[in-house]
């Protein structure tokens, strides 16, 4: 059950991703999730950027949980589920 809640949260977060293409960069695709402070990733393609962002979001979430830091609510994913 916890695993499915984490996956649901990550999917909700990824749905909020904003992307930018940075010209003349080795990894020109840049993505970030505005609601999650410090969560961003790059990639050589949009798909690679998204995969990297998914991994970083999972790591960010685990770190927040371990340190008992607040986690923003996204869609129907509520803080009460992620204590």
PyMOL CGO cylinders between C-alpha atoms (Angstrom):
from pymol import cmd
from pymol.cgo import CYLINDER

trace = [
    CYLINDER, 0.00, 0.00, 0.00, 2.78, 2.46, 0.88, 0.3, 1, 1, 1, 1, 1, 1,
    CYLINDER, 2.78, 2.46, 0.88, 4.58, 1.68, -2.37, 0.3, 1, 1, 1, 1, 1, 1,
    CYLINDER, 4.58, 1.68, -2.37, 1.46, 2.45, -4.40, 0.3, 1, 1, 1, 1, 1, 1,
    CYLINDER, 1.46, 2.45, -4.40, 1.00, 5.74, -2.52, 0.3, 1, 1, 1, 1, 1, 1,
    CYLINDER, 1.00, 5.74, -2.52, 4.59, 6.73, -3.31, 0.3, 1, 1, 1, 1, 1, 1,
    CYLINDER, 4.59, 6.73, -3.31, 4.11, 5.85, -6.97, 0.3, 1, 1, 1, 1, 1, 1,
    CYLINDER, 4.11, 5.85, -6.97, 0.86, 7.83, -7.07, 0.3, 1, 1, 1, 1, 1, 1,
    CYLINDER, 0.86, 7.83, -7.07, 2.60, 10.85, -5.54, 0.3, 1, 1, 1, 1, 1, 1,
    CYLINDER, 2.60, 10.85, -5.54, 5.51, 10.66, -7.99, 0.3, 1, 1, 1, 1, 1, 1,
    CYLINDER, 5.51, 10.66, -7.99, 3.09, 10.43, -10.93, 0.3, 1, 1, 1, 1, 1, 1,
    CYLINDER, 3.09, 10.43, -10.93, 1.13, 13.44, -9.65, 0.3, 1, 1, 1, 1, 1, 1,
    CYLINDER, 1.13, 13.44, -9.65, 4.37, 15.38, -9.27, 0.3, 1, 1, 1, 1, 1, 1,
    CYLINDER, 4.37, 15.38, -9.27, 5.58, 14.47, -12.76, 0.3, 1, 1, 1, 1, 1, 1,
    CYLINDER, 5.58, 14.47, -12.76, 2.28, 15.67, -14.22, 0.3, 1, 1, 1, 1, 1, 1,
    CYLINDER, 2.28, 15.67, -14.22, 3.25, 19.16, -12.97, 0.3, 1, 1, 1, 1, 1, 1,
    CYLINDER, 3.25, 19.16, -12.97, 6.67, 19.16, -14.63, 0.3, 1, 1, 1, 1, 1, 1,
    CYLINDER, 6.67, 19.16, -14.63, 7.74, 22.18, -16.60, 0.3, 1, 1, 1, 1, 1, 1,
    CYLINDER, 7.74, 22.18, -16.60, 10.38, 21.81, -19.32, 0.3, 1, 1, 1, 1, 1, 1,
    CYLINDER, 10.38, 21.81, -19.32, 12.81, 24.08, -21.04, 0.3, 1, 1, 1, 1, 1, 1,
    CYLINDER, 12.81, 24.08, -21.04, 15.32, 23.49, -23.82, 0.3, 1, 1, 1, 1, 1, 1,
    CYLINDER, 15.32, 23.49, -23.82, 18.68, 25.10, -23.21, 0.3, 1, 1, 1, 1, 1, 1,
    CYLINDER, 18.68, 25.10, -23.21, 20.51, 25.62, -26.49, 0.3, 1, 1, 1, 1, 1, 1,
    CYLINDER, 20.51, 25.62, -26.49, 24.18, 24.64, -26.82, 0.3, 1, 1, 1, 1, 1, 1,
    CYLINDER, 24.18, 24.64, -26.82, 24.19, 22.37, -23.75, 0.3, 1, 1, 1, 1, 1, 1,
    CYLINDER, 24.19, 22.37, -23.75, 25.31, 18.73, -23.52, 0.3, 1, 1, 1, 1, 1, 1,
    CYLINDER, 25.31, 18.73, -23.52, 21.99, 17.90, -21.88, 0.3, 1, 1, 1, 1, 1, 1,
    CYLINDER, 21.99, 17.90, -21.88, 19.67, 20.53, -23.35, 0.3, 1, 1, 1, 1, 1, 1,
    CYLINDER, 19.67, 20.53, -23.35, 16.43, 19.25, -21.84, 0.3, 1, 1, 1, 1, 1, 1,
    CYLINDER, 16.43, 19.25, -21.84, 15.76, 20.72, -18.41, 0.3, 1, 1, 1, 1, 1, 1,
    CYLINDER, 15.76, 20.72, -18.41, 12.74, 19.84, -16.27, 0.3, 1, 1, 1, 1, 1, 1,
    CYLINDER, 12.74, 19.84, -16.27, 11.56, 20.88, -12.84, 0.3, 1, 1, 1, 1, 1, 1,
    CYLINDER, 11.56, 20.88, -12.84, 8.54, 20.49, -10.58, 0.3, 1, 1, 1, 1, 1, 1,
    CYLINDER, 8.54, 20.49, -10.58, 7.66, 23.91, -9.19, 0.3, 1, 1, 1, 1, 1, 1,
    CYLINDER, 7.66, 23.91, -9.19, 5.86, 22.58, -6.09, 0.3, 1, 1, 1, 1, 1, 1,
    CYLINDER, 5.86, 22.58, -6.09, 8.85, 20.47, -5.03, 0.3, 1, 1, 1, 1, 1, 1,
    CYLINDER, 8.85, 20.47, -5.03, 11.71, 22.72, -4.02, 0.3, 1, 1, 1, 1, 1, 1,
    CYLINDER, 11.71, 22.72, -4.02, 15.03, 21.65, -5.49, 0.3, 1, 1, 1, 1, 1, 1,
    CYLINDER, 15.03, 21.65, -5.49, 13.60, 18.94, -7.75, 0.3, 1, 1, 1, 1, 1, 1,
    CYLINDER, 13.60, 18.94, -7.75, 15.03, 19.28, -11.27, 0.3, 1, 1, 1, 1, 1, 1,
    CYLINDER, 15.03, 19.28, -11.27, 16.83, 17.15, -13.84, 0.3, 1, 1, 1, 1, 1, 1,
    CYLINDER, 16.83, 17.15, -13.84, 18.43, 17.33, -17.28, 0.3, 1, 1, 1, 1, 1, 1,
    CYLINDER, 18.43, 17.33, -17.28, 18.80, 14.93, -20.17, 0.3, 1, 1, 1, 1, 1, 1,
    CYLINDER, 18.80, 14.93, -20.17, 19.94, 14.54, -23.75, 0.3, 1, 1, 1, 1, 1, 1,
    CYLINDER, 19.94, 14.54, -23.75, 16.32, 13.91, -24.76, 0.3, 1, 1, 1, 1, 1, 1,
    CYLINDER, 16.32, 13.91, -24.76, 12.95, 14.75, -23.30, 0.3, 1, 1, 1, 1, 1, 1,
    CYLINDER, 12.95, 14.75, -23.30, 12.42, 11.11, -22.33, 0.3, 1, 1, 1, 1, 1, 1,
    CYLINDER, 12.42, 11.11, -22.33, 15.81, 10.91, -20.58, 0.3, 1, 1, 1, 1, 1, 1,
    CYLINDER, 15.81, 10.91, -20.58, 15.06, 14.13, -18.73, 0.3, 1, 1, 1, 1, 1, 1,
    CYLINDER, 15.06, 14.13, -18.73, 11.70, 12.73, -17.61, 0.3, 1, 1, 1, 1, 1, 1,
    CYLINDER, 11.70, 12.73, -17.61, 13.29, 9.46, -16.45, 0.3, 1, 1, 1, 1, 1, 1,
    CYLINDER, 13.29, 9.46, -16.45, 15.95, 11.37, -14.51, 0.3, 1, 1, 1, 1, 1, 1,
    CYLINDER, 15.95, 11.37, -14.51, 13.29, 13.60, -12.98, 0.3, 1, 1, 1, 1, 1, 1,
    CYLINDER, 13.29, 13.60, -12.98, 11.26, 10.57, -11.91, 0.3, 1, 1, 1, 1, 1, 1,
    CYLINDER, 11.26, 10.57, -11.91, 14.30, 9.11, -10.14, 0.3, 1, 1, 1, 1, 1, 1,
    CYLINDER, 14.30, 9.11, -10.14, 15.17, 12.42, -8.46, 0.3, 1, 1, 1, 1, 1, 1,
    CYLINDER, 15.17, 12.42, -8.46, 11.57, 12.89, -7.33, 0.3, 1, 1, 1, 1, 1, 1,
    CYLINDER, 11.57, 12.89, -7.33, 11.59, 9.47, -5.67, 0.3, 1, 1, 1, 1, 1, 1,
    CYLINDER, 11.59, 9.47, -5.67, 14.87, 10.23, -3.92, 0.3, 1, 1, 1, 1, 1, 1,
    CYLINDER, 14.87, 10.23, -3.92, 13.58, 13.65, -2.83, 0.3, 1, 1, 1, 1, 1, 1,
    CYLINDER, 13.58, 13.65, -2.83, 10.44, 12.07, -1.41, 0.3, 1, 1, 1, 1, 1, 1,
    CYLINDER, 10.44, 12.07, -1.41, 12.36, 9.40, 0.52, 0.3, 1, 1, 1, 1, 1, 1,
    CYLINDER, 12.36, 9.40, 0.52, 14.72, 12.02, 1.96, 0.3, 1, 1, 1, 1, 1, 1,
    CYLINDER, 14.72, 12.02, 1.96, 11.78, 14.18, 3.08, 0.3, 1, 1, 1, 1, 1, 1,
    CYLINDER, 11.78, 14.18, 3.08, 10.14, 11.18, 4.73, 0.3, 1, 1, 1, 1, 1, 1,
    CYLINDER, 10.14, 11.18, 4.73, 13.33, 10.12, 6.51, 0.3, 1, 1, 1, 1, 1, 1,
    CYLINDER, 13.33, 10.12, 6.51, 13.89, 13.62, 7.86, 0.3, 1, 1, 1, 1, 1, 1,
    CYLINDER, 13.89, 13.62, 7.86, 10.22, 14.08, 8.76, 0.3, 1, 1, 1, 1, 1, 1,
    CYLINDER, 10.22, 14.08, 8.76, 10.01, 17.19, 6.57, 0.3, 1, 1, 1, 1, 1, 1,
    CYLINDER, 10.01, 17.19, 6.57, 6.73, 18.46, 5.11, 0.3, 1, 1, 1, 1, 1, 1,
    CYLINDER, 6.73, 18.46, 5.11, 5.61, 17.11, 1.76, 0.3, 1, 1, 1, 1, 1, 1,
    CYLINDER, 5.61, 17.11, 1.76, 3.31, 19.27, -0.37, 0.3, 1, 1, 1, 1, 1, 1,
    CYLINDER, 3.31, 19.27, -0.37, -0.11, 17.84, -1.22, 0.3, 1, 1, 1, 1, 1, 1,
    CYLINDER, -0.11, 17.84, -1.22, -0.56, 17.18, -4.93, 0.3, 1, 1, 1, 1, 1, 1,
    CYLINDER, -0.56, 17.18, -4.93, -3.93, 16.40, -6.48, 0.3, 1, 1, 1, 1, 1, 1,
    CYLINDER, -3.93, 16.40, -6.48, -5.53, 13.79, -4.24, 0.3, 1, 1, 1, 1, 1, 1,
    CYLINDER, -5.53, 13.79, -4.24, -2.21, 12.80, -2.63, 0.3, 1, 1, 1, 1, 1, 1,
    CYLINDER, -2.21, 12.80, -2.63, -2.47, 14.23, 0.87, 0.3, 1, 1, 1, 1, 1, 1,
    CYLINDER, -2.47, 14.23, 0.87, 0.24, 14.80, 3.49, 0.3, 1, 1, 1, 1, 1, 1,
    CYLINDER, 0.24, 14.80, 3.49, -1.62, 12.54, 5.93, 0.3, 1, 1, 1, 1, 1, 1,
    CYLINDER, -1.62, 12.54, 5.93, -0.70, 9.55, 3.76, 0.3, 1, 1, 1, 1, 1, 1,
    CYLINDER, -0.70, 9.55, 3.76, 2.99, 10.45, 3.66, 0.3, 1, 1, 1, 1, 1, 1,
    CYLINDER, 2.99, 10.45, 3.66, 4.12, 10.96, 7.25, 0.3, 1, 1, 1, 1, 1, 1,
]
cmd.load_cgo(trace, "trace")
